[in-house]
Amino acid sequence: MNNHNNGFLLLCDFDGVIQKVYYNSILNNIDDLSGKLFVNVFNSTSIGKSLDFLIHIKKDQFTFGWEFEVNNNSESVMVYLGGALIDNALIIIGSREKANIEIIINDMMLINNEQTNIIRSLEKKQTIPGDKNGEKGSLVFNELSQVINDLTNMQRELNKKNVELAELNYQKNQFLGMAAHDLRNPLGIISSYCEFLEEDKDDFTPEQFEFIKNINLLSLQMLNYVNELLDVSAIESGKVTLNFEELDIISLVRSIVILNKAISDKKLINLHFHSDEKSIILSVDKNKINQVVTNLITNALKYSEPNTEVLIEVIKNTKEIIISVKDQGQGIGEDELNLLFKPFQKTSNKSTGGEKSTGLGLFIVKRIVEAHGGNIKLESNLGKGSTFRISLPIDSKAA
């Protein structure tokens, strides 16, 4: 295959993971491309578009005329892309100039010929000892070829279904994102009006004031649901961005604990914070980590009985910071552990104060932690409580 100075040719599996780099003179870090998702090659602003590109390859077998921006030696350059689906593999070609279709097809044929040569070499090896004319070997090969053809046809049907599902999921995320965005503003306005009315408590009867409080409470609850839907839509479309800043994790976690004291006191639960460290400076997205810790604490309070304890600890070791939230609540059965970090999934546990849940919180928590290059683990004993531990690396900003 000829070397190309203004482009690249990649082989990806059906999920978009780069398996082989045939040539590359545009994309940075050539040695690092194999094993990476194709969509991660581009700038974060192009992830959604690159997903569309992959979906069109799977749907139409061929697609051309796509334009993307990539970083090349700290310089943003325009790249023109085309792709094809061949034997359940995605062949992707990029060029700094609008690629000639004949060149693209020739390159793809070279790759296809590699696969053809492999099949031919297998055919030659099908001779059975004692079969001088090769008739038995030919029969075996023909039967094997028929099986392979049948499997290929089945695989193509599955591929079509996968493409349809991917498109439906993409459309679902778009709908959720638009609907949630349109709902968030009016809900925020309702809550603000209620807070304004609550300041004039003396102008209302006790019954009217209670109505206003309930309206505010429900609007805030709905606003939280809407925000979770927006988070899920962003996560699944690959549009989550992290705004890193250096801050004191000890101070952040302690402030979250203090903000949740009103809830714990109301439920007669002892909410306690402990750390041997006075200060730990770490580069994270403040709002996202606040969301993570808040979710874990409110979950612990949600499923804990009165006169129990929820303990939050922050530990530092040589490579990572560990934030743990331990409760003495209901615990989670082994048969339900696999549901926890999946969207819209709930366990059989019932909240002790009638609190509601969308089943999205832990899914969002896991994705945020992983985006920071960390991980989350759970230890749980049914009837004895649960401990969630998130670890955040000290020396890296993101995975």
N, C-alpha and C positions, 0 to 999 in steps of 0.2 A: 504494500500500500504506500503511495507517495506521501511524503511529508508535506503538510499544509502550514504555511506561515501565518495565515490570517483566520484560523478557525479551530474547531475541535470536533471530534467524533467520539461519542460515548455510547456504551452499551449498558442499559439499565434493566433490572428485573421489572416484573409487572407492577410492583409497589413503588417504583421510581427510585430504587437504591442503585447507585452506580456500581456496576460489576467490573467494567473494563474501560480503560482510556486508550483508544486507538491512536489518537494524536491530539495535541493541545498546545496552542501557542497564545491563547487568550486568557483562559482562566488561571487565577493564581493558585499556588500550592498544588502542583500536579500530583505530587506524591501523596497528598492527603485526600484526593478526590474519591478513590475507591472505598466503597462502604458507606459513603455519605448519601443523604437524600439529594436528589437532583434539585429540588426546590430550594435547598439551602445554599446552592451555588450563587444565587442572585441576591441582590439587595433586599432587605426586609420589605420594602415597598412593592416588590415584584412577586412576592410569594403567592398571593392570590391568583395573579395572572399566570404564573408557572403551573399552578394546579389546573387551571383551565386548559393550558397547553397539553398536559398529560392526559386529561379527560378526553380531549379531542382526538389524540392519537389512538386511544383505546376504542373510541366510538367509530371513527372514520377510517381506521387503519393507516391513513396518511394525513398529514397536515403540514402546511407551509405558510410562509408570509408573516411569522410572528417576530416581534421586535422586543428586545429586552436590553436593560442597562446592566453591565457588570463592572466590577472593579478590576483594573489591570494596572498593577504597580501604582496603586493609590490614585489612578486616573479612571474616571467613569467613561466607558466606551459603549457604543451601541452595537448590539449583536443581532443578526437575523437568524432565525431558527426554523428548522423543519424536522419532522420526525415520522417514524413509521413503526408499526407493530408487526414483528416477524417472529413466528413461533413463540409467542408469549413473552418476547423480549422487546424492549423499547430501544430503537435506534434513534439517537438524537444528534443532529448535525447543526453546528453554529458557524457563522462566518461574519466578518466585519463588513463584507460586501454582500449585496443581495445574491444569494447562491443560485447558480445555474442548476435547473432541475436535473439535467442529464448527469452532472457531476455528482449530485446527491444520490441519484439512482445507481450510478456506477459504484460509489462507495458502499452503498447498501448491498449491492450484488457481491462485492468482494467479501463482505461479512457473511452473506448467505452462502457463498461458495465454500467458506471455511466449514460451515455446518454440513454442507453437501458432501465434502470430502471425508468428513468424519463418518457419515452414513455409508459412503462407498467402501471405506476401509473396514467397516463392520461387516458389510456384505461379503467381502473377500475372505473374511475369517469364518464364514458359516459352513465351511466344508467339514463334513463328518468323516472320521477315520473309516476307511473301508468303502467309502462311496466314491468310486473312481470317476463317475460322470458328474458328480456334484448334484444329483437330482434330489437326494434327501436334504442336503444343505440348502438347496434353492427352495425346497418346500418349507423348511423351517423358517427361512428368511422371509418368504412370502407371508406366512402366517404371522410372524412377528411384525411385519410391516402393516398388516391389516389391523392388528391390535393397536399399534402405534397410531395409525390413522383414526381408529375409533376413539382412542383417548384424546387425540388432538382435536377432533370434532367436539367431543364433550367439553374439553378445555375451552374451546372457542365460545361455546354456549355459556359456560360459566363466566368467561371474560365479559361477554355482553351483559350478563346479569350484574356483574360487579361494576361495570361502567354505569349502568342504569342506577344502581344503588348509590354510587359515588355522586352522580348528578343530583339524585333526590336529596342526598345528605347536604350537598352544597346549596341547593335551593332552600332546604329547611333552615340552614344557618343564615342565609340571606334574609329569609322571612322573619326569623326570630330577631335578627339584628335590627331590621327596620321597624318591626312592631314594638320591640322593647324600647328602641330609641324614641319612637313617637309617644310612648306611654310615660317615659321617665319625666319629661318636662311638666306635663299637667299634674302628675302625682306630687312632684316637688313643690309646685305652686299651691296645691291643696294643703300640704303639710305646713308651708310657710304661713298661709292664711290662718290655719288653726292655731299656730304658735302666736300669731298676732292677736287673735281673739282671746287666747288664754291669758294674755297680759292684762286684759280688762275683765278679770274674773267677777268683779263686783257688779258688772252690768248684766249678769245672767243669773237665772235661778240655778240652784244646785243641780237640778235635772238637766237644764240646758248646758251647763258647764260640763257635765259628765258626757253628754252627747259629743261636744266639741273634742274632748279628750279621746273618746273612742274613735272619732273620725280621724284624728291625727295619728293615733296608734295604728289603725288599719291602713292608712295611706303610707305610713313609714314601712309597714310590713310589706305592702305591695311594691313599694319602691325598692326594697331589698330584693324581692323576687325578680323584678325587672333588671336590676343590676347584675344579678347572677346569670340571667339569660344572656345579657350582653357579654359577660365574661366568657360563658361557654361558646357563644357564637364567635368571639374573637379567637379563643383558644383553638377551636376546631378548624378555623380558616387560616391559622398560622399568622395572625396579625397582632399577637401580643408583643408589646414593646416594654422593655424595662428601663426605667430612669434611675441609674445608679447614683448613689451619693454616700459619702462616709458619715456614719452616725454611730451613736452609742447604743448597742443592742440592749444592754442592761437597762438603760433609761427608757428605751422604747417599750420593752416588755413590762417593766414596772408600771408605766403609765397606762398600758392596756388593762393590767390587773386592777388598777385603781378605778378605771372607768366601769369595770364590770362588778365592782363591789356592791353597788346598789341592787343588782340582780341577785347576787349571792346572798346578801343580807335578807332580801325579801323571801327567799326560799330557805332561809336558815341553814345555809351551806357555808362552811369556813373556806374562803378563798385565800390561799397563802402563796407568797412568792419567796423563793430562796435562790441565792447564788453566792459562791465564795469569791466571785470577782466583783470588784467595785465598778469597773468600766471595761467594755470590750468594743473597740472601734472596728467596724466592718463595713464594706462597700456593698450595699443592697438597694433595692427599690423600696423606699420607706413605706409607701402606701400599700404595696403588694404584701410585704412581710407583716404589716399591721393587719391586713385582711386575713392572712394565714393564722396568726396567733389569736386574733379575735374569734375566728371561726372555731378553733380548737377549744378555746375557753368556754365559749357560749354553748358548744355541743356538750362539753363535760357538765356544765350547769344544767343543761336541758334534761339530761337523763340521770341526774343524781337526786337522791332522796334527802329530805331535811336531816340535819345533824350528822352529815358526812363532810369529808374534806376534799377539796380540789387543790392539788399542789402543782405549781409551775416552777420549774427549775431551768437555769441556764448554766451550762458547763462548757469550759474551754479546754481543748487538748491541743496537741501540736499541729494538727491539720484542719480541724473543724470546730465549729460552734454547734452545740447540741441544745435545742430547746425542747423540753418535755412537759407534757400536760397529763397529770395522773389523777384519775378520779376513783371513787369507791362506789361507782354506780352499778348498773345492771350487767355490764359486760356484754360480749358479743359471741354467739355460738360459732364454732368452726365452720359450720355449713353456710354461714352468712358472711364470713370474712371477705370472700371474693366479690361481694356486692358493694363494699364500702366506697371504693374509689372509681366507680362507674357512674356516669351521669344518669339522673332520674331513677336511681335505685335506692331503696330504703330497706332497713332491717325490720324485724318484728318488734324491736324495742319501742316502747311508748314513752313520750316525754312526761315528766312528772308534774309539769305545770300547765299542760295543754298547749305548749308551744308547737308551732307548725314548722314543716320543713319541705323543701323542694327536692331534696336528694341530690343537690348539685354542689353543696359546700365542699365536701372532701375531694370530689373530682377536681374542682378549681384549685384547692389547696395543693394537691399533688402536682398539678401542672406548673403552678407558680414556683414551688420548691425546686422542681426539676429544671425549670428555666434558669434558676440561680446556680445550677450545677450541683444541687443537693439531692437528698432523698428523704422519704418519710417512712417510718416503720410503726407497726402497731403490735402491742402485747395486750392480750385480753383473756380474762377468765370469766366464764359465765357466772353471774351472781356475785362476782368479787371486784369488778371494775376493769378499766382499760387505761393504758398508757400510750399516748402518741408521742413519738420522738421525731423531730425534724433536724437534719444536720445540714449545715451550710459551710462550704469550704472557705477557709481563711484567705487562700492565695489566688483565688480566681473569681472573676465576676459572673461568668455564665457558662453553661454547658456548651 
